[in-house]
Amino acid sequence: MTENLLDRVIGSPPLAGRITFARLVGSESLPLGELYERAGRVARWLRGRGIGPGDRIGILAANCLEWVLLDLAALRLKAETAGFEPGKFEPTAELMRRYGITLLFTDRTADMADTPGTVSMEGVRAASEGGAASEGQAADDAPLPPVSWGPREVTTIKFTSGSTGEPKGLGATAGSINSSLAAVQEIFAHKPDDDLFVFLPLSLLQQRYWVYSALLHGHDVTITTYEAAFAALRRVRPTVVMGVPALYETAKRQIEARLARGKDGNRPEEAARAVFGDRIRYLWTGSAPANPDTLRFFTEAGLPIYEGYGLNETCIVAKNHPGASREGSVGRVLPGKQVLIGDDGLVRVRSEYPVNTHYAYARPGDSERIFEPDGTVRTGDLGRLDEDGFLYILGRADDVIVLDNGKKVVVRPIEERMKADPAIAECVVFCPAQTELVAVVSPASVPADRDAIAARLALANASLSADERISRVVVADTPFSIENGLLTSQYKPKRRQILAAHHTAVHDSTEGIHAH
C-alpha cells in the first residue's frame, strides 16, 4: 500500500527548504517551515469563516503565495479546493453555484462587488501574517485537529485544459496523488540542495505536486509564471525545470541566437547555462509531445531532458529518467500503473490508485467514453510497448487520417518533421476532402520566414511516402497562442479551433506554400 504522503505534508513542519515566488522584477522567499505555520493560520481563518471537512473553496488567481497557502490550508481542514484558471473562468455567482463553491478566492477584485462569497487574495495574506480579523470575525487560535486523507477521498477538483467546449471537472483522489509523488521521488531522488522551478498555473494539480514534494523532502521550490519564466531562471538558478515543450522550443531559439551572435563562442553548453543558470541537474517535459530534435539538442548541450506521459485522468503514467531513458519513448511505465495496448493500438491505463472512475462535471456520456467501470482510462492515444517496458506514443487515434484510397496516415510524425525547423513553432496537418494533406503552421517569428518553411516542406516530403507528403502549407498570420484561443493552457494546439480559423485557406487549393 502506498504511504500516505499527503498526511505527512500537512502533519508537521518541514525542517529545511524554501519557497520562492519569482516575478519579472524581484521575488519573495520564505522558509518552508514558515509556509507551514502561515498555512495553519489561514486554515484557522477559513474555519472561522465556516469552512470545514467536505466544504469546497475555489481559487481563481495567478500563481502567488496566497494560492499555495489556501491549498495547504484546505488540506489541513479536509476541505476540497477547485482551481480555476484565470482567463478561462470568471468569478461569478453562476460559477460558484455550478461547482458547489462556499467561498471563492480571487485576485480579480474589480469583479467581486456583485458576487457574494468572493474574497480578495489580500485577505488571505493578512490572515497568514496574523493580521486583524476582518468583517467582525473573531480570532481563532484553537489548535487544528489532526486529519487523515483516505486513498479514495477527493482533495481537489481539477479541470481539463479545455481544447473543446466547457472544461470537464475531475475529482482527484488522495491515493492517486500519493502514488504519483512516491513514484516520481523514487526515480528522481529530489534532495535538499535541489530547487524545482514551476511556471504553469497552480490550478493544474501537477504543479502543486512540487510544493508537496518540497514539504516532504526539504528541497527548495520556485513558483513563477510563463511570462516571467526566462527572467526568473537566470536569477533563481534552479536545479530542475518543470516545463512544457513550448518552453524548450523558445529556449532552444534563444540559445541558437546567442551562438549565432558569437556571445558564447561555439559552446552550446555555455549558451544553455546563460539561459537556464549553471545548476541544472535535469529538465522535465511532458503535457504535449516534444520534438525529438529539441530533446537531443538539450541533452547534447549538457542539460539532460526527460520526456514523460500522462493525462488529467491518469496522472503520470510513464517517465524517462536517469539510468532508464530511451530516445523516442516517453519512458518506462511507473509503479502503480499498467499500460494496456489493444489490437487496434489504442492505449488504456489502469492504476492501482485511480484519479477517479468518472468526471464530477461533464456532459452526459463523457465519463462512460473515457472511464471503464474499474477506472481504467481509454486515453485515445495510439502507442506501443517495447520489450523493456518503454512506452512509445504514436499519435492520437482521432489524428489518424483516412485518405480516399483507404490508406491510413498518422499525422504526428509528419508534424514533428515540420516542427524540427526553427522557423516553425507549431504544425497541424489536415486533410480536406480526404485527398491531400495540408499543414497549418504557426511561425516562430513575425514576419514568417517563408523561405525556411518552404525548404522544410521539401526536406520533410523527401523522407515521407507518397501518401504522407504534404501538398501545401498555410502559414498563419498570427502565431498560435493561449490568448487567441489556438493553444491550451499547456501549450497544446487546439485542432478544431485552428481549422476553423484557417478554414478558407485550408480548403482553397491556390492558398499556401506548395510542394514541388
C-alpha positions in Angstrom: 0.0 0.0 0.0 1.3 3.5 -0.9 2.4 5.6 2.1 0.0 8.4 2.9 2.3 11.2 1.9 -0.3 13.9 1.9 -0.8 13.3 5.6 2.9 13.9 6.1 2.7 17.1 4.1 0.1 18.5 6.5 1.2 16.7 9.7 4.3 18.5 10.8 6.5 21.4 9.6 9.5 20.6 7.4 13.0 21.1 8.8 14.5 22.6 5.6 13.8 24.1 2.3 12.5 27.4 0.9 9.7 28.5 -1.4 10.3 31.5 -3.7 7.8 33.4 -5.8 9.6 35.0 -8.7 8.3 37.9 -10.7 9.6 39.7 -13.7 11.3 42.0 -11.3 12.1 40.8 -7.8 10.9 37.9 -5.8 9.6 36.8 -2.4 11.1 34.0 -0.5 10.3 32.3 2.8 11.4 29.1 4.7 9.1 26.1 4.2 8.7 26.0 8.0 7.2 29.5 7.9 5.0 28.5 4.9 3.6 25.6 7.0 2.9 28.0 10.0 1.3 30.6 7.8 -0.9 27.9 6.2 -2.0 26.9 9.7 -3.1 30.5 10.4 -5.1 30.6 7.1 -6.7 27.3 7.9 -7.9 28.7 11.3 -9.1 31.8 9.5 -11.0 29.7 7.0 -12.5 27.7 9.9 -13.7 30.9 11.4 -15.5 31.7 8.1 -17.3 28.4 8.3 -15.1 26.2 6.2 -14.8 22.6 7.4 -14.4 19.0 6.2 -16.3 18.4 3.0 -16.7 22.1 2.1 -15.2 23.4 -1.2 -13.3 26.6 -1.8 -12.5 28.0 -5.2 -9.2 29.7 -6.2 -9.2 31.9 -9.3 -5.9 33.7 -9.4 -2.5 33.9 -10.9 0.3 32.0 -9.3 1.2 33.5 -5.9 1.9 32.8 -2.3 -1.7 33.1 -1.3 -2.6 30.3 -3.8 -0.3 27.9 -2.1 -1.4 29.0 1.4 -5.1 28.3 0.5 -4.3 24.9 -1.0 -2.4 23.8 2.1 -4.9 25.3 4.5 -7.7 23.4 2.8 -5.8 20.1 3.1 -5.4 20.7 6.8 -9.1 21.3 7.2 -10.0 18.3 5.0 -11.8 20.7 2.7 -11.7 20.5 -1.1 -10.3 23.0 -3.5 -11.3 23.8 -7.1 -8.5 25.6 -9.0 -9.9 27.9 -11.8 -7.5 29.1 -14.4 -7.7 32.9 -15.0 -8.9 33.8 -18.4 -10.9 30.6 -18.7 -13.2 31.2 -15.8 -14.8 34.4 -14.4 -15.6 35.0 -10.6 -19.4 34.9 -10.9 -22.3 33.6 -8.8 -23.0 31.1 -11.5 -19.5 29.6 -11.3 -19.9 29.2 -7.5 -23.3 27.6 -7.9 -22.2 25.2 -10.7 -19.3 23.9 -8.8 -20.6 24.0 -5.2 -18.2 26.7 -4.0 -18.7 28.0 -0.5 -16.0 30.8 -0.8 -14.3 31.9 -4.0 -10.8 33.5 -3.6 -9.7 35.7 -6.4 -7.2 38.4 -7.4 -9.9 39.8 -9.8 -11.1 42.4 -7.2 -12.9 44.5 -9.8 -15.3 41.6 -10.4 -16.1 40.9 -6.8 -18.7 43.5 -5.9 -21.7 41.7 -7.4 -20.7 38.2 -6.3 -21.4 37.3 -2.7 -19.0 34.8 -1.3 -16.0 36.1 -3.2 -12.9 37.0 -1.1 -9.8 39.0 -2.1 -6.5 37.3 -2.0 -5.3 40.3 0.1 -7.3 38.9 3.0 -5.5 35.6 2.7 -2.1 37.3 3.1 -3.3 39.3 6.1 -4.7 36.2 7.8 -1.4 34.3 7.1 0.6 37.1 8.8 -1.7 37.0 11.9 -3.4 40.3 10.9 -6.6 41.5 12.5 -9.7 39.6 11.6 -11.9 41.2 9.0 -15.6 41.7 8.9 -16.0 41.3 12.6 -14.7 37.8 12.5 -13.3 36.7 15.9 -9.7 35.4 16.0 -9.5 31.6 16.1 -6.5 30.4 18.0 -7.7 26.9 18.8 -5.3 24.2 17.5 -6.2 22.4 14.3 -7.2 18.8 14.9 -5.1 16.2 13.0 -6.7 15.0 9.8 -6.1 12.0 7.5 -6.9 11.7 3.9 -8.2 8.3 2.8 -7.0 7.0 -0.6 -10.4 7.4 -2.3 -11.2 10.8 -0.8 -11.2 13.7 -3.2 -8.8 16.6 -2.3 -9.4 18.8 -5.3 -11.4 19.3 -8.5 -9.2 19.8 -11.5 -10.3 20.7 -15.0 -9.3 19.6 -18.4 -7.3 22.0 -20.5 -10.5 22.6 -22.4 -9.4 22.2 -26.1 -13.1 21.8 -27.0 -16.2 23.1 -25.2 -16.5 23.6 -21.4 -13.7 22.1 -19.4 -14.6 18.8 -17.7 -14.2 18.7 -13.9 -12.5 15.7 -12.3 -12.2 14.9 -8.6 -8.6 13.9 -7.8 -8.2 11.3 -5.0 -5.6 11.4 -2.3 -4.4 7.9 -3.3 -3.6 9.0 -6.8 -1.6 12.0 -5.5 0.3 9.8 -3.0 1.1 7.2 -5.7 2.5 9.8 -8.2 4.6 11.6 -5.5 6.1 8.3 -4.4 6.9 7.1 -8.0 8.5 10.4 -9.0 10.7 10.6 -5.9 11.8 7.1 -6.4 13.2 7.8 -9.9 14.5 11.3 -9.5 15.5 11.4 -5.8 15.0 15.1 -5.2 17.3 16.3 -2.3 17.6 19.3 -0.1 20.1 21.0 -2.5 17.5 20.8 -5.3 15.4 23.8 -6.4 12.4 22.8 -8.6 11.2 25.5 -11.0 7.4 25.7 -11.7 5.7 28.2 -14.0 2.5 26.6 -15.3 -0.8 27.6 -13.4 -1.2 26.2 -10.0 -4.8 25.4 -11.0 -3.1 22.4 -12.7 -2.8 19.9 -9.9 0.6 18.5 -11.0 2.2 21.9 -10.5 1.2 21.7 -6.8 2.9 18.3 -6.6 6.3 20.1 -6.5 5.2 22.1 -3.4 4.1 18.9 -1.7 7.4 17.3 -2.7 9.4 20.3 -1.2 7.5 19.9 2.1 8.1 16.2 2.1 11.8 16.2 1.2 13.1 19.6 2.3 14.2 20.9 -1.1 13.5 24.3 -2.5 10.8 25.2 -5.0 10.3 28.3 -7.1 6.9 29.4 -8.4 6.6 31.9 -11.2 4.6 32.4 -14.4 5.2 31.7 -18.0 5.7 35.4 -18.7 8.4 35.7 -16.1 10.0 32.3 -16.6 13.1 33.3 -18.5 13.8 36.4 -16.5 13.5 34.3 -13.3 15.6 31.4 -14.5 18.8 33.4 -14.6 18.2 34.9 -11.1 17.0 31.7 -9.4 19.4 29.2 -10.8 17.2 26.1 -10.3 18.4 22.5 -10.5 15.2 21.2 -12.1 12.8 22.9 -14.5 9.3 21.5 -14.9 8.4 22.6 -18.5 6.2 22.0 -21.4 7.7 21.6 -24.9 6.8 25.2 -25.9 9.2 26.5 -23.2 12.1 24.4 -24.5 11.4 25.3 -28.1 11.7 29.0 -27.1 14.8 28.3 -25.0 16.4 26.5 -28.0 15.9 29.5 -30.2 17.4 31.8 -27.6 20.4 29.6 -27.2 20.9 29.3 -31.0 20.5 33.1 -31.3 23.3 33.6 -28.7 25.6 31.2 -30.6 24.8 33.0 -33.9 25.9 36.3 -32.3 29.1 34.7 -31.0 28.2 35.5 -27.4 29.3 32.1 -26.2 31.7 31.2 -29.0 30.8 27.8 -30.3 30.0 26.4 -26.9 26.3 25.3 -26.7 26.9 24.3 -23.0 27.8 27.9 -22.2 24.9 29.3 -24.1 22.5 26.9 -22.4 23.8 27.9 -18.9 23.3 31.5 -19.8 19.6 30.8 -20.3 18.9 28.3 -17.6 21.5 29.1 -15.0 24.5 27.0 -14.0 23.0 24.5 -11.6 20.6 22.4 -13.8 20.6 18.7 -12.8 17.8 17.8 -15.3 14.9 19.2 -17.3 11.4 17.7 -17.2 8.9 17.8 -20.0 5.5 16.4 -20.7 1.9 17.6 -21.2 2.4 17.6 -25.0 4.6 15.7 -27.5 8.2 17.0 -27.6 10.2 17.5 -30.7 12.9 14.7 -30.7 15.5 17.2 -32.2 14.8 19.6 -29.3 15.3 16.8 -26.7 18.6 15.8 -28.4 19.7 19.4 -28.6 19.4 19.9 -24.8 21.0 16.6 -23.9 24.0 17.4 -26.2 24.2 20.8 -24.6 24.8 19.2 -21.2 21.2 19.6 -19.9 19.6 16.2 -19.8 15.9 16.4 -20.6 13.4 13.6 -19.8 10.0 13.3 -21.5 7.1 11.6 -19.8 3.4 10.8 -20.4 0.2 11.3 -18.5 -3.3 12.7 -18.7 -5.5 14.7 -16.5 -7.4 11.4 -16.0 -4.4 9.2 -15.2 -1.7 11.4 -13.5 1.8 10.5 -14.5 1.9 7.1 -16.4 5.5 6.8 -17.8 8.7 8.8 -17.5 12.2 8.7 -18.8 14.7 9.3 -16.0 18.4 8.9 -15.3 19.5 5.4 -15.9 16.3 4.5 -17.8 15.9 6.7 -20.8 15.2 5.7 -24.4 15.1 8.1 -27.3 11.7 8.3 -29.0 9.9 6.9 -25.9 8.0 8.6 -23.1 9.7 6.3 -20.6 9.1 3.2 -18.6 5.7 2.7 -17.0 5.8 3.9 -13.4 5.0 1.7 -10.4 1.3 1.5 -9.7 0.4 1.9 -13.4 -0.4 -0.7 -16.1 -0.5 0.2 -19.8 -2.7 -2.0 -21.9 -2.5 -1.8 -25.7 -5.2 -3.4 -27.8 -5.0 -4.9 -31.2 -6.1 -1.5 -32.6 -3.0 0.1 -31.0 -5.1 2.2 -28.6 -3.6 2.8 -25.1 -5.5 2.2 -22.0 -4.2 2.9 -18.5 -5.1 1.0 -15.3 -4.0 2.5 -12.0 -3.6 0.9 -8.5 -5.0 4.2 -7.2 -7.1 5.8 -10.0 -7.5 9.5 -10.1 -11.2 8.7 -10.2 -13.7 6.5 -12.1 -15.8 9.3 -13.5 -15.9 13.0 -14.1 -17.5 15.2 -11.4 -18.7 17.7 -14.0 -19.2 16.8 -17.7 -21.8 16.3 -20.3 -23.8 13.1 -20.2 -21.9 10.2 -21.6 -18.4 11.8 -21.3 -17.4 9.6 -18.3 -18.5 6.4 -20.0 -16.5 7.2 -23.1 -13.3 7.7 -21.1 -13.6 5.5 -17.9 -14.2 1.8 -17.8 -16.1 0.6 -14.7 -12.9 -0.2 -12.7 -11.4 3.2 -13.5 -9.3 2.1 -16.5 -8.8 5.1 -18.8 -9.3 5.0 -22.5 -6.6 7.5 -23.5 -7.5 7.9 -27.2 -3.7 7.7 -27.9 -2.0 5.2 -30.2 1.1 3.5 -28.8 3.3 0.5 -28.3 5.5 -1.0 -25.6 8.9 -2.4 -26.4 10.5 -5.5 -24.9 11.9 -3.5 -22.0 8.7 -1.8 -21.0 9.3 1.6 -22.6 6.2 3.3 -23.9 6.0 5.0 -27.3 3.1 7.3 -28.2 2.5 7.3 -31.9 -0.3 9.9 -32.0 -4.0 10.4 -31.3 -6.5 8.0 -32.7 -8.6 10.9 -33.9 -5.5 12.3 -35.7 -5.4 9.3 -38.0 -6.4 10.5 -41.5 -8.0 8.0 -43.8 -7.4 9.0 -47.4 -9.9 8.4 -50.3 -7.7 5.4 -51.4 -8.2 3.8 -48.0 -4.7 4.4 -46.7 -4.3 5.5 -43.0 -1.9 8.3 -42.2 -0.8 9.1 -38.6 -0.1 12.8 -38.7 2.0 13.4 -35.6 5.3 12.1 -37.1 4.7 14.4 -40.1 4.1 17.4 -37.9 7.2 16.6 -35.9 9.3 16.6 -39.1 8.0 20.1 -39.9 8.5 21.4 -36.4 12.1 20.4 -36.4 12.8 23.6 -38.3 13.4 26.7 -36.0 11.2 28.8 -38.3 8.2 26.7 -37.3 6.8 26.9 -33.8 3.8 24.6 -34.3 2.4 22.5 -37.1 -1.1 20.9 -37.5 -1.9 18.7 -40.5 -5.4 18.4 -42.0 -6.9 16.5 -44.9 -9.6 18.5 -46.8 -11.8 16.2 -48.9 -9.6 13.2 -48.0 -7.4 13.9 -51.0 -4.4 15.9 -49.9 -2.5 16.8 -46.7 -2.5 20.4 -45.8 -0.4 21.8 -43.0 -1.2 24.9 -41.0 2.0 26.3 -39.3 2.5 28.8 -36.6 5.6 30.8 -37.4 8.4 31.2 -34.9 8.7 34.8 -35.8 6.7 37.6 -37.4 7.1 38.1 -40.3 7.4 34.4 -41.0 10.5 33.1 -42.8 8.6 31.6 -45.7 11.8 30.5 -47.5 12.8 28.4 -44.5 9.3 26.9 -44.2 9.3 26.1 -48.0 12.7 24.4 -47.6 11.5 22.4 -44.6 8.4 21.3 -46.6 10.7 19.9 -49.3 13.0 18.2 -46.8 10.1 16.6 -44.9 8.4 15.4 -48.0 11.7 13.8 -49.3 11.6 11.4 -46.3 7.9 10.5 -46.5 5.9 8.1 -48.6 3.7 9.4 -51.3 0.5 9.2 -49.1 2.2 11.0 -46.2 3.5 14.0 -48.2 2.2 17.5 -47.5 0.9 19.2 -50.7 1.0 22.7 -49.3 1.5 24.8 -46.1 -0.8 27.5 -44.9 1.3 30.0 -42.8 -0.7 31.7 -40.0 -0.5 35.5 -40.0 -0.7 35.4 -36.2 1.2 32.7 -34.2 -1.0 30.3 -32.2 -1.3 31.4 -28.6 -3.4 30.9 -25.5 -4.7 34.4 -25.9 -6.1 33.9 -29.4 -7.7 30.5 -28.3 -5.5 28.3 -30.5 -3.4 26.8 -27.7 -4.5 25.2 -24.5 -3.0 26.3 -21.1 -0.4 23.6 -21.5 0.5 24.9 -25.0 -1.1 22.1 -27.0 -2.6 23.1 -30.3 -6.4 23.2 -30.5 -7.0 21.4 -33.8 -10.7 22.3 -34.2 -10.1 25.9 -33.5 -7.1 26.1 -35.8 -9.0 24.5 -38.6 -11.9 26.9 -38.0 -9.6 29.9 -38.0 -7.9 28.9 -41.3 -10.8 27.0 -42.9 -10.9 29.0 -46.1 -7.2 28.8 -46.8 -7.1 25.0 -45.9 -9.9 24.3 -48.5 -8.6 26.7 -51.2 -6.1 24.8 -53.3 -4.5 28.0 -54.5 -3.5 29.1 -51.0 -0.3 28.5 -49.2 3.3 27.3 -50.0 3.0 24.5 -52.5 5.2 21.5 -52.6 7.3 21.0 -55.7 
